[in-house]
Amino acid sequence: MDTGTILGFIFGYVAAVAGVFLLYLPDIVLFVALLIAGGVLQLLLLPFIFLVRRLRRRPQLDTDASWLLDRSNR
């Protein structure tokens, strides 16, 4: 194999990698755009998530009955 053949193979591999990259470029761009849109949506919904968590939190009832057994109250 001479230098021209090796350079031809190298150029062919680089061209194949570039072609595959260009073939999948729309999918990569769509994936990145969906990730960004999901992050922006999460940031926009964050105040509502805090509000729902605050409204669903139940008040803690005082279930400590140790005062019933305390003799100092009698």
Stockholm file with secondary structure:
# STOCKHOLM 1.0

chainA/1-74         MDTGTILGFIFGYVAAVAGVFLLYLPDIVLFVALLIAGGVLQLLLLPFIFLVRRLRRRPQLDTDASWLLDRSNR
#=GR chainA/1-74 SS CCHHHHHHHHHHHHHHHHHHHHHHHHHHHHHHHHHHHHHHHHHHHHHHHHHHHHHHCCCCCCCCCHHHHCGGGC
#=GC SS_cons        CCHHHHHHHHHHHHHHHHHHHHHHHHHHHHHHHHHHHHHHHHHHHHHHHHHHHHHHCCCCCCCCCHHHHCGGGC
//
